[in-house]
Structures are given as C-alpha cells and as structure tokens.
Amino acid sequence: MVKIEPDTTIWGIHAGKTGDADSTFLKKNYVAIGWHQMGDLSSLSADREAFKERVAQIYPDKKPGAIPNIAGQTYRFVHEIREGDLVAYPSKMDRQIHIGRITGSYRYDPGIDRTYPNVRPVEWIRHLPRTRFTQGALYEIGSAMSLFQVKNYADEFIAALKDQSSTVPTDDETVHLVAEDIEQITHDFILKKVSAELKGHPLEDFIAHLLNVMGYQTRISPAGPDGGIDIIAHRDELGFEPPIIKVQVKSTDGSVSDPMVSSLYGKVDQKEYGLLVTLGVFTKQARNFARNKPNLRLIDGEELVTLVLKHYEHFDSRYKGLIPLKRVYIPESIEEGES
C-alpha cells in the first residue's frame, strides 16, 4: 500500500510540447523543466521578482504576459515542490499517465539533459492507461503550462496511486464539463481577437464580410460621420429589392442601452429592417424595446461568435488568418435518462 500524507501536493508536469524530455523522465527518473538559458535557478533569490528579472533579461522578446508565467513555473519547481510531493506526467510517447513521488531537491545538471537541465529526482510508482481517468482529470493535466498544481481532480490521482480507481464508465459525467470549457475558451478567444484587432471601421468591414458569406450583398458607409448607419445589406445585387437591412455596428465591449437601439430604429422605414451588432451586451431595457419590433434585430458578442463559427469555413484568408481556428470534434454530453 502506498502511504500518502493528507496534505500531499500533486503536481502536473509535461516533457515539452512534443515529449522531448520523455526519456529523461522515464528512463533516467528525473522530472525536468527547460528554460536552460536561465542557468542555475538556485543562484537566484528565493522570490518571484528575482525570477521575473532573470526571465526578462534572458528573453527580452517575450511578451509581458509570458514573463510572470515562466517566472512562476521556474520558481515553483525550485522552491514550492517538496520532497514527498506527488507528480503526474501524461506522456505523449506511450499515452500513459505516470504517477510518481519526488525524492529529492532541485539541482541544475546539464549532464542529464542539456535542454532540460533543471531537474528533480522522482520515483515512478504507477503507470496507468488514460482510460483509467475521467475526462475532467485528463483535461486538468493537459494544461498548456509545463508545471502546474493539480487541484480539481487531485483525489482521483491519489485513488489511482492507491489502486482504488476503476475503469471510467463510457457515460463519464465530466465529459460535458470539459466540452463546455473548450467551447467557452473558443468563444472567448474569438471575441478577444475581434475586439483587439478590429476596432472601429475595420469591425464594420468584418461584419459586412460575415453578411456576405451569409448570402447578402453589402455597401459600407465611408469612414467618418455616417448618420448612424454603417452598412446597407440586401439580397439582390443592385439593392432595389426588399428587404433592405440597415446595420449599425458598435465595437464597444460594454453595454448598449435602449437610446442607441431607439436611435437606429428611428432611421428604419416601415418596409426596412434594422440590425444592431455589438461586441458587448445589450441592457435589459434595450432588449425590451426590440422585443416587440419584428423588423429590428439585436446581435450581441456571444451571438456574433456563434455566427462566426457557423460560417467560418467560408471566410476569406484575411479573416481566417486573424482568427486562426481548426475543426475538431468534441463529445456531446450524454443526457441522464436517455433511452
């Protein structure tokens, strides 16, 4: 029986994006992190600021957000991991989850692995197939970071180490949570990209392009005062046949209130349609105003992302380059009580 203290910390660790350090992990019995250009990390003061300064010095081209990320991981590897802590390593090579115990302190040793010289000795205890874990647990240790603490599914890895776990049923209840998380991450990514790169008139061009791939012809108002109408959309090439759609685009991330909606509606004739698109949200009053207007439509940031995903395959290369996505399949949740 494996003895585990109640307050034992479990760490997740990766051996590089393509499993470069897999042999160091499993054959030499060390867990390791890279960033070898930083040298011996034990020479730095035991505080995060010292690590941030070293990262900024060694990697001057790194984005500001990456500096505390790297500093945090290297600091934790040296100063927060303790002898006796557990470690879970999802190998890209044999597709197994390897669980072990840290048996020693940090040391810098390029002789073990030149590109992963920051090492800690480990005793591997169990080597388990991925099917022994729920999708939620697999998702947690699939973190984009090289080193991270396992929190949400720590009990599952401890149970596996004690040989108390069993094969996960096919109706794994964590599947839908992971699928929802992936969907939300994708939605957030698209909205952030559009918000950061397409403020003002470029956003109007983007919305016009979206309408084009949806089957509409569009005319964009020139930059400058436009009288509140940014795009005219219609089905026929000349724009003579109804319905004519008058589109207003708001690049704000905040709330659009009812006066803005009312202002657009005041420019829409009886046989025309009004469409207001925003990256943000609409206030309750704005939605109430539009609810009883059959020729008025509001699209907020979330619905815009849904439309982007629906029509993404038909986008031109410019916008696909701006919002790089690839098609993947994720499992649908299995509803309880389904016959």
C-alpha positions as CSV (number, residue, x, y, z in Angstrom):
1,M,0.0,0.0,0.0
2,V,1.3,3.4,-1.0
3,K,1.4,5.8,2.0
4,I,0.2,9.3,1.2
5,E,0.1,12.1,3.7
6,P,-3.2,14.1,3.9
7,D,-1.6,17.4,2.8
8,T,0.4,16.0,0.0
9,T,0.5,18.2,-3.1
10,I,0.1,16.8,-6.6
11,W,1.9,18.5,-9.5
12,G,1.3,18.0,-13.2
13,I,4.3,18.3,-15.5
14,H,5.0,18.0,-19.2
15,A,8.1,16.9,-21.0
16,G,8.0,19.6,-23.7
17,K,5.5,20.2,-26.4
18,T,6.4,17.0,-28.3
19,G,7.7,15.0,-25.4
20,D,11.3,15.9,-25.9
21,A,12.3,15.0,-22.3
22,D,10.3,11.8,-22.1
23,S,13.4,9.6,-21.7
24,T,14.8,11.9,-19.0
25,F,11.6,11.5,-17.1
26,L,11.0,7.7,-17.5
27,K,14.5,6.2,-18.1
28,K,16.6,8.5,-16.0
29,N,14.0,9.0,-13.4
30,Y,14.0,12.8,-13.3
31,V,11.3,15.3,-13.8
32,A,12.7,18.4,-15.5
33,I,11.8,21.8,-17.0
34,G,13.6,23.7,-19.7
35,W,14.5,27.4,-20.0
36,H,18.1,26.3,-19.9
37,Q,19.3,29.7,-21.0
38,M,18.5,30.9,-17.4
39,G,21.2,28.8,-15.9
40,D,21.2,27.5,-12.4
41,L,17.9,28.7,-10.9
42,S,19.1,28.1,-7.3
43,S,21.5,31.0,-7.7
44,L,18.5,33.4,-7.8
45,S,17.0,34.9,-4.6
46,A,14.0,32.9,-3.4
47,D,11.4,35.4,-4.5
48,R,9.3,35.7,-7.7
49,E,10.6,39.1,-8.5
50,A,14.2,37.8,-8.9
51,F,12.9,35.2,-11.2
52,K,10.9,37.7,-13.3
53,E,14.0,39.9,-13.6
54,R,16.1,36.9,-14.9
55,V,13.4,35.9,-17.4
56,A,13.1,39.5,-18.7
57,Q,16.9,39.6,-19.0
58,I,17.3,36.3,-20.8
59,Y,14.2,36.5,-23.0
60,P,13.8,40.2,-23.9
61,D,11.5,39.5,-26.8
62,K,8.9,37.7,-24.7
63,K,5.5,39.3,-24.4
64,P,4.9,41.0,-21.0
65,G,2.3,38.3,-20.0
66,A,4.7,35.5,-20.6
67,I,7.4,36.8,-18.2
68,P,5.4,36.2,-14.9
69,N,4.2,32.9,-16.4
70,I,7.7,31.5,-16.9
71,A,8.9,33.0,-13.7
72,G,6.1,31.4,-11.7
73,Q,6.8,27.9,-13.1
74,T,10.5,28.0,-12.6
75,Y,10.1,29.5,-9.1
76,R,7.6,26.7,-8.1
77,F,9.9,24.0,-9.5
78,V,12.8,25.2,-7.3
79,H,11.0,26.5,-4.2
80,E,7.5,25.1,-3.9
81,I,7.8,21.5,-4.9
82,R,8.8,19.4,-1.8
83,E,10.3,16.0,-1.3
84,G,7.4,13.6,-1.0
85,D,5.1,15.5,-3.2
86,L,3.4,13.5,-6.0
87,V,3.8,14.2,-9.7
88,A,1.5,13.2,-12.6
89,Y,3.1,13.1,-16.1
90,P,0.9,12.5,-19.2
91,S,3.4,11.0,-21.7
92,K,2.9,11.9,-25.3
93,M,5.0,8.9,-26.3
94,D,3.2,5.9,-24.7
95,R,-0.1,7.7,-24.0
96,Q,0.0,6.7,-20.3
97,I,-0.3,8.6,-17.1
98,H,2.8,8.1,-15.0
99,I,2.4,8.9,-11.3
100,G,5.4,9.2,-9.0
101,R,6.9,10.8,-5.9
102,I,9.6,13.5,-5.7
103,T,12.6,12.0,-3.9
104,G,15.0,14.9,-3.8
105,S,15.7,18.6,-4.1
106,Y,16.2,20.7,-7.1
107,R,19.5,20.7,-8.9
108,Y,20.9,22.2,-12.2
109,D,22.6,19.4,-14.2
110,P,23.1,19.9,-17.9
111,G,24.8,16.5,-18.0
112,I,21.4,14.8,-17.5
113,D,19.6,16.7,-20.3
114,R,21.2,19.7,-21.9
115,T,17.9,21.4,-22.9
116,Y,16.1,20.3,-19.7
117,P,18.8,20.9,-17.1
118,N,16.6,21.9,-14.2
119,V,15.8,18.5,-12.6
120,R,14.4,16.8,-9.5
121,P,14.7,13.0,-8.9
122,V,11.4,11.0,-9.0
123,E,10.4,7.5,-8.1
124,W,7.7,6.3,-10.5
125,I,5.0,4.3,-8.7
126,R,2.3,3.6,-11.2
127,H,1.9,3.7,-15.0
128,L,-1.8,3.8,-16.0
129,P,-3.7,4.0,-19.3
130,R,-5.7,7.2,-19.9
131,T,-8.9,5.2,-19.8
132,R,-8.5,4.9,-16.0
133,F,-9.2,8.6,-15.6
134,T,-12.2,10.8,-16.1
135,Q,-12.2,13.3,-18.9
136,G,-12.1,16.1,-16.4
137,A,-8.9,14.7,-14.8
138,L,-7.2,14.3,-18.2
139,Y,-8.2,17.8,-19.2
140,E,-6.7,19.2,-16.0
141,I,-3.3,17.6,-16.5
142,G,-3.4,18.6,-20.2
143,S,-2.7,22.2,-19.1
144,A,-0.8,24.4,-21.5
145,M,1.8,25.1,-18.8
146,S,4.9,22.9,-18.3
147,L,4.4,22.8,-14.5
148,F,1.2,23.3,-12.5
149,Q,-0.6,22.1,-9.3
150,V,-3.3,19.6,-9.7
151,K,-6.3,20.7,-7.6
152,N,-9.7,19.8,-9.0
153,Y,-9.0,16.1,-9.6
154,A,-6.3,15.5,-7.1
155,D,-8.3,12.9,-5.3
156,E,-8.7,10.9,-8.5
157,F,-4.9,10.7,-9.0
158,I,-4.4,9.7,-5.3
159,A,-7.1,7.0,-5.7
160,A,-5.3,5.7,-8.8
161,L,-2.0,5.7,-6.9
162,K,-3.6,3.6,-4.2
163,D,-5.1,1.3,-6.8
164,Q,-8.6,2.3,-5.7
165,S,-9.8,3.6,-9.1
166,S,-11.6,1.6,-11.7
167,T,-12.2,1.9,-15.5
168,V,-14.2,5.1,-16.1
169,P,-17.7,4.3,-17.5
170,T,-18.5,5.4,-21.0
171,D,-21.0,7.9,-19.7
172,D,-18.3,9.8,-17.8
173,E,-20.2,12.8,-16.3
174,T,-17.1,15.1,-16.6
175,V,-17.2,14.9,-20.4
176,H,-19.8,17.6,-20.8
177,L,-17.9,19.9,-18.4
178,V,-14.8,19.6,-20.5
179,A,-16.7,20.1,-23.7
180,E,-18.4,23.2,-22.3
181,D,-15.0,24.5,-21.2
182,I,-13.5,24.1,-24.6
183,E,-16.4,25.8,-26.3
184,Q,-16.2,28.7,-23.8
185,I,-12.4,29.1,-24.4
186,T,-13.0,29.2,-28.1
187,H,-15.8,31.8,-27.8
188,D,-13.5,33.9,-25.5
189,F,-10.6,33.6,-28.0
190,I,-12.7,34.8,-30.9
191,L,-14.2,37.7,-29.1
192,K,-10.9,38.9,-27.8
193,K,-9.3,38.7,-31.2
194,V,-12.1,40.6,-32.9
195,S,-12.2,43.2,-30.1
196,A,-8.4,43.7,-30.1
197,E,-7.8,43.8,-33.9
198,L,-11.0,45.2,-35.4
199,K,-12.0,48.3,-33.6
200,G,-14.0,51.0,-35.4
201,H,-14.2,50.9,-39.2
202,P,-12.4,47.6,-39.6
203,L,-15.1,45.9,-37.5
204,E,-17.7,47.3,-40.0
205,D,-15.7,45.6,-42.8
206,F,-15.7,42.3,-40.8
207,I,-19.5,42.4,-40.2
208,A,-20.0,43.2,-43.9
209,H,-17.9,40.2,-44.8
210,L,-19.9,38.0,-42.4
211,L,-23.1,39.2,-44.0
212,N,-21.6,38.4,-47.5
213,V,-20.9,34.8,-46.6
214,M,-24.4,34.6,-45.2
215,G,-25.7,35.5,-48.7
216,Y,-26.2,39.2,-48.5
217,Q,-24.8,42.0,-50.7
218,T,-23.4,44.9,-48.7
219,R,-22.5,48.5,-49.0
220,I,-20.3,50.0,-46.3
221,S,-20.5,53.7,-45.4
222,P,-17.2,55.5,-45.9
223,A,-15.2,56.3,-42.8
224,G,-16.5,59.4,-41.0
225,P,-20.0,60.6,-40.0
226,D,-22.5,58.1,-41.3
227,G,-25.7,59.2,-39.8
228,G,-25.9,56.1,-37.6
229,I,-25.9,53.6,-40.5
230,D,-22.7,51.7,-41.1
231,I,-23.8,49.0,-43.6
232,I,-26.7,48.6,-46.0
233,A,-27.4,44.9,-46.8
234,H,-29.7,43.4,-49.3
235,R,-30.2,40.1,-51.2
236,D,-30.1,41.4,-54.8
237,E,-27.0,42.8,-56.5
238,L,-28.4,46.3,-57.1
239,G,-30.2,46.8,-53.7
240,F,-33.6,47.5,-55.2
241,E,-35.5,44.5,-53.9
242,P,-36.8,44.4,-50.3
243,P,-35.9,43.8,-47.6
244,I,-33.3,46.5,-47.1
245,I,-31.3,46.0,-43.9
246,K,-29.7,49.0,-42.2
247,V,-26.9,47.8,-40.0
248,Q,-25.2,49.7,-37.1
249,V,-22.0,48.3,-35.6
250,K,-20.8,49.0,-32.1
251,S,-17.2,48.0,-31.2
252,T,-17.7,48.6,-27.5
253,D,-17.1,45.8,-25.1
254,G,-19.6,47.3,-22.7
255,S,-23.4,47.6,-22.7
256,V,-25.5,49.1,-25.4
257,S,-28.5,50.9,-24.0
258,D,-32.1,51.5,-25.3
259,P,-31.5,55.1,-26.5
260,M,-28.9,53.7,-29.0
261,V,-31.3,51.0,-30.2
262,S,-34.2,53.5,-30.4
263,S,-32.0,55.8,-32.4
264,L,-31.3,53.1,-35.0
265,Y,-34.9,52.2,-35.2
266,G,-35.8,55.8,-35.9
267,K,-33.8,55.5,-39.1
268,V,-35.6,52.3,-40.3
269,D,-38.6,52.8,-42.6
270,Q,-41.7,50.6,-42.3
271,K,-40.6,48.1,-45.0
272,E,-36.9,48.1,-43.9
273,Y,-35.1,46.1,-41.3
274,G,-32.7,47.3,-38.6
275,L,-29.8,45.3,-37.3
276,L,-27.5,46.4,-34.4
277,V,-24.4,44.4,-33.8
278,T,-22.1,44.8,-30.7
279,L,-19.1,43.1,-29.2
280,G,-20.6,43.7,-25.8
281,V,-24.1,43.1,-24.5
282,F,-27.5,44.9,-24.6
283,T,-29.2,46.2,-21.5
284,K,-32.5,44.7,-20.4
285,Q,-34.2,47.9,-21.5
286,A,-32.7,47.7,-24.9
287,R,-33.9,44.1,-25.3
288,N,-37.3,45.0,-24.1
289,F,-37.5,47.8,-26.7
290,A,-36.6,45.5,-29.5
291,R,-38.8,42.6,-28.4
292,N,-42.0,43.9,-30.0
293,K,-40.3,45.3,-33.1
294,P,-40.4,42.5,-35.7
295,N,-38.2,44.4,-38.1
296,L,-35.5,45.1,-35.5
297,R,-32.7,42.6,-34.6
298,L,-30.0,42.8,-31.9
299,I,-26.8,40.7,-32.0
300,D,-24.5,40.7,-29.0
301,G,-20.9,39.5,-28.7
302,E,-21.9,35.9,-27.9
303,E,-24.3,35.5,-30.8
304,L,-21.8,37.1,-33.1
305,V,-19.2,34.4,-32.2
306,T,-21.8,31.8,-32.8
307,L,-22.4,33.2,-36.3
308,V,-18.6,33.4,-36.9
309,L,-18.2,29.7,-36.0
310,K,-21.2,28.7,-38.2
311,H,-19.8,30.5,-41.3
312,Y,-16.1,30.3,-40.6
313,E,-15.3,27.9,-43.4
314,H,-16.4,30.5,-46.0
315,F,-14.4,33.3,-44.6
316,D,-11.6,34.7,-46.8
317,S,-7.9,34.1,-45.9
318,R,-7.6,37.5,-44.3
319,Y,-10.1,36.8,-41.5
320,K,-9.1,33.2,-41.1
321,G,-5.5,34.5,-40.5
322,L,-6.8,37.0,-38.0
323,I,-8.9,34.3,-36.2
324,P,-6.9,31.0,-36.6
325,L,-9.2,28.0,-35.9
326,K,-9.1,24.4,-36.8
327,R,-12.0,21.9,-36.9
328,V,-12.1,19.4,-34.1
329,Y,-14.7,17.1,-32.7
330,I,-15.7,17.1,-29.1
331,P,-18.0,14.7,-27.4
332,E,-21.7,15.6,-26.8
333,S,-22.9,15.2,-23.3
334,I,-25.0,12.1,-22.6
335,E,-28.2,13.2,-21.1
336,E,-29.4,11.4,-18.0
337,G,-32.4,9.2,-18.5
338,E,-31.8,8.9,-22.3
339,S,-33.4,5.8,-23.7
